[in-house]
Structures are given as structure tokens and as C-alpha cells.
Amino acid sequence: MKSEKVRNLTADELVSQERDLSDQLFKLKFQLNMGQTESLKKIRGLRRDIARVKTIARERELAATGATEKK
């Protein structure tokens, strides 16, 4: 997932996207531990996507608090 696509999401969509990605990551880790899959690239990609979503959410949070502090 590209960061441009994530930046176009609303706050509620970001939360939903983070939850979905976390669920996918959990399922893949579970499959990996059970020996059903060896998709380390997918796990790495999901972790990066979760980090992107969290980073953009935090940027928006800081921008909102920064705007209120300047007033």
C-alpha cells in the first residue's frame, strides 16, 4: 500500500484499515507457527503497512494539536 493512498483516507478509515491489517498479520503469524505457510514477505509488508497507517494517523494528531496550541 502506498502512502499516498493512505493519506487520502479519513480518520475512521485509518482506524479500520489498521484493524484489518492487524487481523491479517495475526492470521499470517498463526499460519506460520502452525507450519501452513512461509510467507515472510507478506508479514514484512503487512508490518510496514501498519507502520504507515500509524505514522500518518500520528502526523494528523500532531497537526491537529499543533494548530490548537498556536491559537
N, CA, C and O atoms as a Tripos MOL2 file, in Angstrom:
@<TRIPOS>MOLECULE
protein
  284   283    71     0     0
PROTEIN
NO_CHARGES

@<TRIPOS>ATOM
      1 N           0.8480   -1.1710    0.0000 N.3       1 MET1
      2 CA          0.0000    0.0000    0.0000 C.3       1 MET1
      3 C           0.8980    1.2400    0.0000 C.2       1 MET1
      4 O           1.8310    1.3520    0.7960 O.2       1 MET1
      5 N           0.6030    2.1380   -0.8820 N.am      2 LYS2
      6 CA          1.3880    3.3610   -0.9830 C.3       2 LYS2
      7 C           0.9190    4.3830    0.0500 C.2       2 LYS2
      8 O          -0.2450    4.3940    0.4500 O.2       2 LYS2
      9 N           1.8440    5.2360    0.4690 N.am      3 SER3
     10 CA          1.4990    6.2280    1.4810 C.3       3 SER3
     11 C           0.5200    7.2600    0.9340 C.2       3 SER3
     12 O          -0.2620    7.8330    1.6930 O.2       3 SER3
     13 N           0.5540    7.5060   -0.3810 N.am      4 GLU4
     14 CA         -0.4010    8.4510   -0.9800 C.3       4 GLU4
     15 C          -1.8280    7.9460   -0.8020 C.2       4 GLU4
     16 O          -2.7400    8.7220   -0.5140 O.2       4 GLU4
     17 N          -2.0100    6.6500   -0.9750 N.am      5 LYS5
     18 CA         -3.3300    6.0570   -0.8180 C.3       5 LYS5
     19 C          -3.7980    6.1610    0.6340 C.2       5 LYS5
     20 O          -4.9730    6.4210    0.8940 O.2       5 LYS5
     21 N          -2.8890    5.9600    1.5660 N.am      6 VAL6
     22 CA         -3.2270    6.0300    2.9870 C.3       6 VAL6
     23 C          -3.5660    7.4660    3.3780 C.2       6 VAL6
     24 O          -4.4710    7.6920    4.1810 O.2       6 VAL6
     25 N          -2.8590    8.4210    2.8270 N.am      7 ARG7
     26 CA         -3.1060    9.8270    3.1600 C.3       7 ARG7
     27 C          -4.4860   10.3000    2.7120 C.2       7 ARG7
     28 O          -5.0170   11.2610    3.2690 O.2       7 ARG7
     29 N          -5.0660    9.6490    1.7320 N.am      8 ASN8
     30 CA         -6.3890   10.0280    1.2390 C.3       8 ASN8
     31 C          -7.5230    9.4550    2.0800 C.2       8 ASN8
     32 O          -8.6880    9.7760    1.8430 O.2       8 ASN8
     33 N          -7.2030    8.6180    3.0520 N.am      9 LEU9
     34 CA         -8.2240    8.0150    3.9040 C.3       9 LEU9
     35 C          -8.6290    8.9720    5.0280 C.2       9 LEU9
     36 O          -7.8390    9.8100    5.4630 O.2       9 LEU9
     37 N          -9.8660    8.8310    5.4860 N.am     10 THR10
     38 CA        -10.3270    9.6210    6.6230 C.3      10 THR10
     39 C          -9.8280    8.9710    7.9070 C.2      10 THR10
     40 O          -9.2500    7.8850    7.8750 O.2      10 THR10
     41 N         -10.0480    9.6310    9.0250 N.am     11 ALA11
     42 CA         -9.5850    9.1130   10.3080 C.3      11 ALA11
     43 C         -10.2530    7.7740   10.6390 C.2      11 ALA11
     44 O          -9.5890    6.8520   11.1120 O.2      11 ALA11
     45 N         -11.5560    7.6660   10.3940 N.am     12 ASP12
     46 CA        -12.2560    6.4130   10.6630 C.3      12 ASP12
     47 C         -11.7560    5.2910    9.7530 C.2      12 ASP12
     48 O         -11.6200    4.1450   10.1800 O.2      12 ASP12
     49 N         -11.4880    5.6360    8.5060 N.am     13 GLU13
     50 CA        -10.9730    4.6420    7.5730 C.3      13 GLU13
     51 C          -9.5730    4.1890    7.9740 C.2      13 GLU13
     52 O          -9.2160    3.0270    7.7830 O.2      13 GLU13
     53 N          -8.7760    5.1100    8.5330 N.am     14 LEU14
     54 CA         -7.4400    4.7360    9.0090 C.3      14 LEU14
     55 C          -7.5270    3.7220   10.1390 C.2      14 LEU14
     56 O          -6.7810    2.7430   10.1600 O.2      14 LEU14
     57 N          -8.4290    3.9530   11.0680 N.am     15 VAL15
     58 CA         -8.6070    3.0320   12.1930 C.3      15 VAL15
     59 C          -9.0540    1.6690   11.6830 C.2      15 VAL15
     60 O          -8.5550    0.6320   12.1200 O.2      15 VAL15
     61 N         -10.0010    1.6860   10.7530 N.am     16 SER16
     62 CA        -10.4960    0.4400   10.1820 C.3      16 SER16
     63 C          -9.3920   -0.2930    9.4270 C.2      16 SER16
     64 O          -9.2530   -1.5100    9.5460 O.2      16 SER16
     65 N          -8.6130    0.4470    8.6580 N.am     17 GLN17
     66 CA         -7.5200   -0.1370    7.8840 C.3      17 GLN17
     67 C          -6.4750   -0.7510    8.8140 C.2      17 GLN17
     68 O          -5.9710   -1.8420    8.5490 O.2      17 GLN17
     69 N          -6.1520   -0.0570    9.8970 N.am     18 GLU18
     70 CA         -5.1750   -0.5790   10.8540 C.3      18 GLU18
     71 C          -5.6820   -1.8770   11.4810 C.2      18 GLU18
     72 O          -4.9240   -2.8340   11.6350 O.2      18 GLU18
     73 N          -6.9520   -1.9030   11.8380 N.am     19 ARG19
     74 CA         -7.5400   -3.1000   12.4360 C.3      19 ARG19
     75 C          -7.5020   -4.2690   11.4510 C.2      19 ARG19
     76 O          -7.1590   -5.3890   11.8290 O.2      19 ARG19
     77 N          -7.8530   -4.0090   10.1890 N.am     20 ASP20
     78 CA         -7.8360   -5.0650    9.1760 C.3      20 ASP20
     79 C          -6.4260   -5.6040    8.9510 C.2      20 ASP20
     80 O          -6.2210   -6.8150    8.8670 O.2      20 ASP20
     81 N          -5.4670   -4.7030    8.8550 N.am     21 LEU21
     82 CA         -4.0840   -5.1310    8.6490 C.3      21 LEU21
     83 C          -3.5640   -5.9290    9.8340 C.2      21 LEU21
     84 O          -2.8440   -6.9120    9.6590 O.2      21 LEU21
     85 N          -3.9270   -5.5070   11.0380 N.am     22 SER22
     86 CA         -3.5020   -6.2330   12.2370 C.3      22 SER22
     87 C          -4.1050   -7.6320   12.2700 C.2      22 SER22
     88 O          -3.4370   -8.5930   12.6510 O.2      22 SER22
     89 N          -5.3720   -7.7460   11.8670 N.am     23 ASP23
     90 CA         -6.0120   -9.0620   11.8100 C.3      23 ASP23
     91 C          -5.3160   -9.9650   10.7910 C.2      23 ASP23
     92 O          -5.0760  -11.1430   11.0570 O.2      23 ASP23
     93 N          -4.9970   -9.4070    9.6350 N.am     24 GLN24
     94 CA         -4.2980  -10.1820    8.6060 C.3      24 GLN24
     95 C          -2.9320  -10.6430    9.1110 C.2      24 GLN24
     96 O          -2.5280  -11.7830    8.8800 O.2      24 GLN24
     97 N          -2.2300   -9.7490    9.7980 N.am     25 LEU25
     98 CA         -0.9170  -10.0860   10.3340 C.3      25 LEU25
     99 C          -1.0280  -11.2040   11.3650 C.2      25 LEU25
    100 O          -0.2160  -12.1300   11.3720 O.2      25 LEU25
    101 N          -2.0270  -11.1190   12.2310 N.am     26 PHE26
    102 CA         -2.2350  -12.1590   13.2340 C.3      26 PHE26
    103 C          -2.4720  -13.5100   12.5760 C.2      26 PHE26
    104 O          -1.8930  -14.5180   12.9820 O.2      26 PHE26
    105 N          -3.3310  -13.5250   11.5520 N.am     27 LYS27
    106 CA         -3.6420  -14.7770   10.8670 C.3      27 LYS27
    107 C          -2.4030  -15.3580   10.1900 C.2      27 LYS27
    108 O          -2.1700  -16.5660   10.2460 O.2      27 LYS27
    109 N          -1.6130  -14.5000    9.5530 N.am     28 LEU28
    110 CA         -0.4020  -14.9890    8.8970 C.3      28 LEU28
    111 C           0.6100  -15.5270    9.9020 C.2      28 LEU28
    112 O           1.2480  -16.5510    9.6590 O.2      28 LEU28
    113 N           0.7570  -14.8350   11.0310 N.am     29 LYS29
    114 CA          1.6780  -15.3200   12.0640 C.3      29 LYS29
    115 C           1.2020  -16.6610   12.6240 C.2      29 LYS29
    116 O           2.0060  -17.5520   12.8980 O.2      29 LYS29
    117 N          -0.0910  -16.7880   12.7860 N.am     30 PHE30
    118 CA         -0.6530  -18.0460   13.2860 C.3      30 PHE30
    119 C          -0.3720  -19.1690   12.2950 C.2      30 PHE30
    120 O           0.0460  -20.2590   12.6860 O.2      30 PHE30
    121 N          -0.6010  -18.9020   11.0160 N.am     31 GLN31
    122 CA         -0.3270  -19.9070    9.9850 C.3      31 GLN31
    123 C           1.1580  -20.2650    9.9500 C.2      31 GLN31
    124 O           1.5190  -21.4270    9.7660 O.2      31 GLN31
    125 N           2.0020  -19.2720   10.1240 N.am     32 LEU32
    126 CA          3.4400  -19.5090   10.1160 C.3      32 LEU32
    127 C           3.8430  -20.4230   11.2690 C.2      32 LEU32
    128 O           4.6420  -21.3420   11.0880 O.2      32 LEU32
    129 N           3.2940  -20.1730   12.4440 N.am     33 ASN33
    130 CA          3.6040  -21.0010   13.6060 C.3      33 ASN33
    131 C           3.0540  -22.4180   13.4770 C.2      33 ASN33
    132 O           3.6210  -23.3580   14.0330 O.2      33 ASN33
    133 N           1.9540  -22.5720   12.7480 N.am     34 MET34
    134 CA          1.3740  -23.8950   12.5330 C.3      34 MET34
    135 C           2.0600  -24.6380   11.3840 C.2      34 MET34
    136 O           1.7950  -25.8170   11.1500 O.2      34 MET34
    137 N           2.9330  -23.9440   10.6810 N.am     35 GLY35
    138 CA          3.6550  -24.5750    9.5870 C.3      35 GLY35
    139 C           2.8820  -24.6370    8.2940 C.2      35 GLY35
    140 O           3.2400  -25.4010    7.3980 O.2      35 GLY35
    141 N           1.8290  -23.8510    8.1760 N.am     36 GLN36
    142 CA          1.0000  -23.8870    6.9770 C.3      36 GLN36
    143 C           1.4900  -22.9360    5.8950 C.2      36 GLN36
    144 O           1.1220  -23.0900    4.7300 O.2      36 GLN36
    145 N           2.2990  -21.9730    6.2510 N.am     37 THR37
    146 CA          2.7570  -21.0010    5.2670 C.3      37 THR37
    147 C           4.1780  -20.5590    5.5960 C.2      37 THR37
    148 O           4.6480  -20.6920    6.7270 O.2      37 THR37
    149 N           4.8320  -20.0420    4.5990 N.am     38 GLU38
    150 CA          6.1660  -19.4830    4.7930 C.3      38 GLU38
    151 C           6.2620  -18.1270    4.1100 C.2      38 GLU38
    152 O           7.2700  -17.8090    3.4780 O.2      38 GLU38
    153 N           5.2230  -17.3430    4.2380 N.am     39 SER39
    154 CA          5.1410  -16.0670    3.5350 C.3      39 SER39
    155 C           5.7300  -14.9390    4.3790 C.2      39 SER39
    156 O           4.9990  -14.0880    4.8870 O.2      39 SER39
    157 N           7.0360  -14.9360    4.5240 N.am     40 LEU40
    158 CA          7.6970  -13.9060    5.3140 C.3      40 LEU40
    159 C           7.6080  -12.5420    4.6400 C.2      40 LEU40
    160 O           7.5660  -11.5200    5.3240 O.2      40 LEU40
    161 N           7.5770  -12.5130    3.3210 N.am     41 LYS41
    162 CA          7.4510  -11.2390    2.6050 C.3      41 LYS41
    163 C           6.1090  -10.5780    2.8920 C.2      41 LYS41
    164 O           6.0330   -9.3590    3.0490 O.2      41 LYS41
    165 N           5.0560  -11.3800    2.9600 N.am     42 LYS42
    166 CA          3.7310  -10.8280    3.2620 C.3      42 LYS42
    167 C           3.7010  -10.2580    4.6820 C.2      42 LYS42
    168 O           3.1330   -9.1910    4.9160 O.2      42 LYS42
    169 N           4.3100  -10.9680    5.6150 N.am     43 ILE43
    170 CA          4.3430  -10.5000    7.0030 C.3      43 ILE43
    171 C           5.0990   -9.1830    7.0820 C.2      43 ILE43
    172 O           4.6460   -8.2420    7.7320 O.2      43 ILE43
    173 N           6.2400   -9.1160    6.4260 N.am     44 ARG44
    174 CA          7.0370   -7.8930    6.4290 C.3      44 ARG44
    175 C           6.2560   -6.7320    5.8010 C.2      44 ARG44
    176 O           6.2750   -5.6120    6.3120 O.2      44 ARG44
    177 N           5.5760   -7.0120    4.6960 N.am     45 GLY45
    178 CA          4.7780   -5.9820    4.0360 C.3      45 GLY45
    179 C           3.6420   -5.4860    4.9030 C.2      45 GLY45
    180 O           3.3760   -4.2850    4.9510 O.2      45 GLY45
    181 N           2.9670   -6.4000    5.5910 N.am     46 LEU46
    182 CA          1.8730   -6.0050    6.4780 C.3      46 LEU46
    183 C           2.3820   -5.1490    7.6250 C.2      46 LEU46
    184 O           1.7440   -4.1660    8.0010 O.2      46 LEU46
    185 N           3.5330   -5.5230    8.1820 N.am     47 ARG47
    186 CA          4.0930   -4.7250    9.2720 C.3      47 ARG47
    187 C           4.4110   -3.3160    8.7990 C.2      47 ARG47
    188 O           4.1850   -2.3500    9.5270 O.2      47 ARG47
    189 N           4.9270   -3.1950    7.5980 N.am     48 ARG48
    190 CA          5.2400   -1.8700    7.0490 C.3      48 ARG48
    191 C           3.9770   -1.0700    6.7810 C.2      48 ARG48
    192 O           3.9380    0.1360    7.0250 O.2      48 ARG48
    193 N           2.9360   -1.7420    6.2770 N.am     49 ASP49
    194 CA          1.6700   -1.0480    6.0300 C.3      49 ASP49
    195 C           1.0580   -0.5510    7.3340 C.2      49 ASP49
    196 O           0.5340    0.5620    7.3910 O.2      49 ASP49
    197 N           1.1210   -1.3670    8.3770 N.am     50 ILE50
    198 CA          0.6040   -0.9490    9.6870 C.3      50 ILE50
    199 C           1.3870    0.2640   10.1820 C.2      50 ILE50
    200 O           0.8090    1.2040   10.7280 O.2      50 ILE50
    201 N           2.6900    0.2380    9.9910 N.am     51 ALA51
    202 CA          3.5220    1.3640   10.4190 C.3      51 ALA51
    203 C           3.1620    2.6250    9.6430 C.2      51 ALA51
    204 O           3.1150    3.7110   10.2190 O.2      51 ALA51
    205 N           2.9050    2.4930    8.3390 N.am     52 ARG52
    206 CA          2.4970    3.6490    7.5370 C.3      52 ARG52
    207 C           1.2030    4.2530    8.0560 C.2      52 ARG52
    208 O           1.0900    5.4680    8.2160 O.2      52 ARG52
    209 N           0.2210    3.3840    8.3170 N.am     53 VAL53
    210 CA         -1.0790    3.8520    8.7950 C.3      53 VAL53
    211 C          -0.9200    4.5600   10.1370 C.2      53 VAL53
    212 O          -1.4820    5.6360   10.3420 O.2      53 VAL53
    213 N          -0.1590    3.9640   11.0470 N.am     54 LYS54
    214 CA          0.0370    4.5730   12.3630 C.3      54 LYS54
    215 C           0.7990    5.8900   12.2680 C.2      54 LYS54
    216 O           0.5000    6.8360   12.9970 O.2      54 LYS54
    217 N           1.7770    5.9530   11.3770 N.am     55 THR55
    218 CA          2.5620    7.1730   11.2160 C.3      55 THR55
    219 C           1.6900    8.3090   10.7060 C.2      55 THR55
    220 O           1.7620    9.4250   11.2200 O.2      55 THR55
    221 N           0.8780    8.0400    9.7140 N.am     56 ILE56
    222 CA          0.0260    9.0860    9.1490 C.3      56 ILE56
    223 C          -1.0310    9.5120   10.1600 C.2      56 ILE56
    224 O          -1.3560   10.6960   10.2510 O.2      56 ILE56
    225 N          -1.5710    8.5630   10.9190 N.am     57 ALA57
    226 CA         -2.5400    8.9170   11.9650 C.3      57 ALA57
    227 C          -1.8860    9.8170   13.0120 C.2      57 ALA57
    228 O          -2.4960   10.7800   13.4760 O.2      57 ALA57
    229 N          -0.6610    9.5060   13.3770 N.am     58 ARG58
    230 CA          0.0590   10.3200   14.3700 C.3      58 ARG58
    231 C           0.3840   11.6960   13.8120 C.2      58 ARG58
    232 O           0.2900   12.6890   14.5330 O.2      58 ARG58
    233 N           0.7650   11.7760   12.5410 N.am     59 GLU59
    234 CA          1.0320   13.0750   11.9210 C.3      59 GLU59
    235 C          -0.2030   13.9650   11.9770 C.2      59 GLU59
    236 O          -0.1140   15.1540   12.2830 O.2      59 GLU59
    237 N          -1.3560   13.3720   11.6780 N.am     60 ARG60
    238 CA         -2.6050   14.1460   11.7150 C.3      60 ARG60
    239 C          -2.9270   14.5820   13.1360 C.2      60 ARG60
    240 O          -3.3880   15.7020   13.3570 O.2      60 ARG60
    241 N          -2.6840   13.7010   14.0960 N.am     61 GLU61
    242 CA         -2.9350   14.0360   15.5020 C.3      61 GLU61
    243 C          -2.0580   15.1960   15.9490 C.2      61 GLU61
    244 O          -2.5300   16.1190   16.6130 O.2      61 GLU61
    245 N          -0.7840   15.1460   15.5840 N.am     62 LEU62
    246 CA          0.1370   16.2200   15.9590 C.3      62 LEU62
    247 C          -0.2110   17.5230   15.2480 C.2      62 LEU62
    248 O          -0.0880   18.6010   15.8300 O.2      62 LEU62
    249 N          -0.6400   17.4280   14.0020 N.am     63 ALA63
    250 CA         -1.0300   18.6170   13.2570 C.3      63 ALA63
    251 C          -2.2590   19.2710   13.8890 C.2      63 ALA63
    252 O          -2.3620   20.4960   13.9460 O.2      63 ALA63
    253 N          -3.1830   18.4450   14.3610 N.am     64 ALA64
    254 CA         -4.3940   18.9730   14.9890 C.3      64 ALA64
    255 C          -4.0680   19.6380   16.3210 C.2      64 ALA64
    256 O          -4.5910   20.7130   16.6140 O.2      64 ALA64
    257 N          -3.2200   19.0210   17.1250 N.am     65 THR65
    258 CA         -2.8770   19.6180   18.4100 C.3      65 THR65
    259 C          -1.9720   20.8260   18.2150 C.2      65 THR65
    260 O          -2.0360   21.7760   18.9950 O.2      65 THR65
    261 N          -1.1430   20.8020   17.2000 N.am     66 GLY66
    262 CA         -0.2720   21.9440   16.9200 C.3      66 GLY66
    263 C          -1.0780   23.1530   16.4870 C.2      66 GLY66
    264 O          -0.7380   24.2850   16.8310 O.2      66 GLY66
    265 N          -2.1360   22.9220   15.7400 N.am     67 ALA67
    266 CA         -2.9910   24.0110   15.2880 C.3      67 ALA67
    267 C          -3.7360   24.6440   16.4580 C.2      67 ALA67
    268 O          -3.9380   25.8580   16.4830 O.2      67 ALA67
    269 N          -4.1440   23.8260   17.4250 N.am     68 THR68
    270 CA         -4.8800   24.3650   18.5680 C.3      68 THR68
    271 C          -3.9530   25.0690   19.5450 C.2      68 THR68
    272 O          -4.3690   26.0120   20.2180 O.2      68 THR68
    273 N          -2.7020   24.6270   19.6350 N.am     69 GLU69
    274 CA         -1.7560   25.2690   20.5540 C.3      69 GLU69
    275 C          -1.3360   26.6470   20.0630 C.2      69 GLU69
    276 O          -1.0240   27.5210   20.8710 O.2      69 GLU69
    277 N          -1.3250   26.8500   18.7570 N.am     70 LYS70
    278 CA         -0.8790   28.1420   18.1990 C.3      70 LYS70
    279 C          -1.9180   29.2240   18.4120 C.2      70 LYS70
    280 O          -1.5920   30.4090   18.3440 O.2      70 LYS70
    281 N          -3.1410   28.8540   18.6620 N.am     71 LYS71
    282 CA         -4.1930   29.8590   18.8300 C.3      71 LYS71
    283 C          -4.1360   30.5130   20.1760 C.2      71 LYS71
    284 O          -4.9540   31.3830   20.4750 O.2      71 LYS71
@<TRIPOS>BOND
     1     1     2 1
     2     2     3 1
     3     3     4 2
     4     3     5 am
     5     5     6 1
     6     6     7 1
     7     7     8 2
     8     7     9 am
     9     9    10 1
    10    10    11 1
    11    11    12 2
    12    11    13 am
    13    13    14 1
    14    14    15 1
    15    15    16 2
    16    15    17 am
    17    17    18 1
    18    18    19 1
    19    19    20 2
    20    19    21 am
    21    21    22 1
    22    22    23 1
    23    23    24 2
    24    23    25 am
    25    25    26 1
    26    26    27 1
    27    27    28 2
    28    27    29 am
    29    29    30 1
    30    30    31 1
    31    31    32 2
    32    31    33 am
    33    33    34 1
    34    34    35 1
    35    35    36 2
    36    35    37 am
    37    37    38 1
    38    38    39 1
    39    39    40 2
    40    39    41 am
    41    41    42 1
    42    42    43 1
    43    43    44 2
    44    43    45 am
    45    45    46 1
    46    46    47 1
    47    47    48 2
    48    47    49 am
    49    49    50 1
    50    50    51 1
    51    51    52 2
    52    51    53 am
    53    53    54 1
    54    54    55 1
    55    55    56 2
    56    55    57 am
    57    57    58 1
    58    58    59 1
    59    59    60 2
    60    59    61 am
    61    61    62 1
    62    62    63 1
    63    63    64 2
    64    63    65 am
    65    65    66 1
    66    66    67 1
    67    67    68 2
    68    67    69 am
    69    69    70 1
    70    70    71 1
    71    71    72 2
    72    71    73 am
    73    73    74 1
    74    74    75 1
    75    75    76 2
    76    75    77 am
    77    77    78 1
    78    78    79 1
    79    79    80 2
    80    79    81 am
    81    81    82 1
    82    82    83 1
    83    83    84 2
    84    83    85 am
    85    85    86 1
    86    86    87 1
    87    87    88 2
    88    87    89 am
    89    89    90 1
    90    90    91 1
    91    91    92 2
    92    91    93 am
    93    93    94 1
    94    94    95 1
    95    95    96 2
    96    95    97 am
    97    97    98 1
    98    98    99 1
    99    99   100 2
   100    99   101 am
   101   101   102 1
   102   102   103 1
   103   103   104 2
   104   103   105 am
   105   105   106 1
   106   106   107 1
   107   107   108 2
   108   107   109 am
   109   109   110 1
   110   110   111 1
   111   111   112 2
   112   111   113 am
   113   113   114 1
   114   114   115 1
   115   115   116 2
   116   115   117 am
   117   117   118 1
   118   118   119 1
   119   119   120 2
   120   119   121 am
   121   121   122 1
   122   122   123 1
   123   123   124 2
   124   123   125 am
   125   125   126 1
   126   126   127 1
   127   127   128 2
   128   127   129 am
   129   129   130 1
   130   130   131 1
   131   131   132 2
   132   131   133 am
   133   133   134 1
   134   134   135 1
   135   135   136 2
   136   135   137 am
   137   137   138 1
   138   138   139 1
   139   139   140 2
   140   139   141 am
   141   141   142 1
   142   142   143 1
   143   143   144 2
   144   143   145 am
   145   145   146 1
   146   146   147 1
   147   147   148 2
   148   147   149 am
   149   149   150 1
   150   150   151 1
   151   151   152 2
   152   151   153 am
   153   153   154 1
   154   154   155 1
   155   155   156 2
   156   155   157 am
   157   157   158 1
   158   158   159 1
   159   159   160 2
   160   159   161 am
   161   161   162 1
   162   162   163 1
   163   163   164 2
   164   163   165 am
   165   165   166 1
   166   166   167 1
   167   167   168 2
   168   167   169 am
   169   169   170 1
   170   170   171 1
   171   171   172 2
   172   171   173 am
   173   173   174 1
   174   174   175 1
   175   175   176 2
   176   175   177 am
   177   177   178 1
   178   178   179 1
   179   179   180 2
   180   179   181 am
   181   181   182 1
   182   182   183 1
   183   183   184 2
   184   183   185 am
   185   185   186 1
   186   186   187 1
   187   187   188 2
   188   187   189 am
   189   189   190 1
   190   190   191 1
   191   191   192 2
   192   191   193 am
   193   193   194 1
   194   194   195 1
   195   195   196 2
   196   195   197 am
   197   197   198 1
   198   198   199 1
   199   199   200 2
   200   199   201 am
   201   201   202 1
   202   202   203 1
   203   203   204 2
   204   203   205 am
   205   205   206 1
   206   206   207 1
   207   207   208 2
   208   207   209 am
   209   209   210 1
   210   210   211 1
   211   211   212 2
   212   211   213 am
   213   213   214 1
   214   214   215 1
   215   215   216 2
   216   215   217 am
   217   217   218 1
   218   218   219 1
   219   219   220 2
   220   219   221 am
   221   221   222 1
   222   222   223 1
   223   223   224 2
   224   223   225 am
   225   225   226 1
   226   226   227 1
   227   227   228 2
   228   227   229 am
   229   229   230 1
   230   230   231 1
   231   231   232 2
   232   231   233 am
   233   233   234 1
   234   234   235 1
   235   235   236 2
   236   235   237 am
   237   237   238 1
   238   238   239 1
   239   239   240 2
   240   239   241 am
   241   241   242 1
   242   242   243 1
   243   243   244 2
   244   243   245 am
   245   245   246 1
   246   246   247 1
   247   247   248 2
   248   247   249 am
   249   249   250 1
   250   250   251 1
   251   251   252 2
   252   251   253 am
   253   253   254 1
   254   254   255 1
   255   255   256 2
   256   255   257 am
   257   257   258 1
   258   258   259 1
   259   259   260 2
   260   259   261 am
   261   261   262 1
   262   262   263 1
   263   263   264 2
   264   263   265 am
   265   265   266 1
   266   266   267 1
   267   267   268 2
   268   267   269 am
   269   269   270 1
   270   270   271 1
   271   271   272 2
   272   271   273 am
   273   273   274 1
   274   274   275 1
   275   275   276 2
   276   275   277 am
   277   277   278 1
   278   278   279 1
   279   279   280 2
   280   279   281 am
   281   281   282 1
   282   282   283 1
   283   283   284 2
@<TRIPOS>SUBSTRUCTURE
     1 MET1         2 RESIDUE 1 A MET
     2 LYS2         6 RESIDUE 1 A LYS
     3 SER3        10 RESIDUE 1 A SER
     4 GLU4        14 RESIDUE 1 A GLU
     5 LYS5        18 RESIDUE 1 A LYS
     6 VAL6        22 RESIDUE 1 A VAL
     7 ARG7        26 RESIDUE 1 A ARG
     8 ASN8        30 RESIDUE 1 A ASN
     9 LEU9        34 RESIDUE 1 A LEU
    10 THR10       38 RESIDUE 1 A THR
    11 ALA11       42 RESIDUE 1 A ALA
    12 ASP12       46 RESIDUE 1 A ASP
    13 GLU13       50 RESIDUE 1 A GLU
    14 LEU14       54 RESIDUE 1 A LEU
    15 VAL15       58 RESIDUE 1 A VAL
    16 SER16       62 RESIDUE 1 A SER
    17 GLN17       66 RESIDUE 1 A GLN
    18 GLU18       70 RESIDUE 1 A GLU
    19 ARG19       74 RESIDUE 1 A ARG
    20 ASP20       78 RESIDUE 1 A ASP
    21 LEU21       82 RESIDUE 1 A LEU
    22 SER22       86 RESIDUE 1 A SER
    23 ASP23       90 RESIDUE 1 A ASP
    24 GLN24       94 RESIDUE 1 A GLN
    25 LEU25       98 RESIDUE 1 A LEU
    26 PHE26      102 RESIDUE 1 A PHE
    27 LYS27      106 RESIDUE 1 A LYS
    28 LEU28      110 RESIDUE 1 A LEU
    29 LYS29      114 RESIDUE 1 A LYS
    30 PHE30      118 RESIDUE 1 A PHE
    31 GLN31      122 RESIDUE 1 A GLN
    32 LEU32      126 RESIDUE 1 A LEU
    33 ASN33      130 RESIDUE 1 A ASN
    34 MET34      134 RESIDUE 1 A MET
    35 GLY35      138 RESIDUE 1 A GLY
    36 GLN36      142 RESIDUE 1 A GLN
    37 THR37      146 RESIDUE 1 A THR
    38 GLU38      150 RESIDUE 1 A GLU
    39 SER39      154 RESIDUE 1 A SER
    40 LEU40      158 RESIDUE 1 A LEU
    41 LYS41      162 RESIDUE 1 A LYS
    42 LYS42      166 RESIDUE 1 A LYS
    43 ILE43      170 RESIDUE 1 A ILE
    44 ARG44      174 RESIDUE 1 A ARG
    45 GLY45      178 RESIDUE 1 A GLY
    46 LEU46      182 RESIDUE 1 A LEU
    47 ARG47      186 RESIDUE 1 A ARG
    48 ARG48      190 RESIDUE 1 A ARG
    49 ASP49      194 RESIDUE 1 A ASP
    50 ILE50      198 RESIDUE 1 A ILE
    51 ALA51      202 RESIDUE 1 A ALA
    52 ARG52      206 RESIDUE 1 A ARG
    53 VAL53      210 RESIDUE 1 A VAL
    54 LYS54      214 RESIDUE 1 A LYS
    55 THR55      218 RESIDUE 1 A THR
    56 ILE56      222 RESIDUE 1 A ILE
    57 ALA57      226 RESIDUE 1 A ALA
    58 ARG58      230 RESIDUE 1 A ARG
    59 GLU59      234 RESIDUE 1 A GLU
    60 ARG60      238 RESIDUE 1 A ARG
    61 GLU61      242 RESIDUE 1 A GLU
    62 LEU62      246 RESIDUE 1 A LEU
    63 ALA63      250 RESIDUE 1 A ALA
    64 ALA64      254 RESIDUE 1 A ALA
    65 THR65      258 RESIDUE 1 A THR
    66 GLY66      262 RESIDUE 1 A GLY
    67 ALA67      266 RESIDUE 1 A ALA
    68 THR68      270 RESIDUE 1 A THR
    69 GLU69      274 RESIDUE 1 A GLU
    70 LYS70      278 RESIDUE 1 A LYS
    71 LYS71      282 RESIDUE 1 A LYS
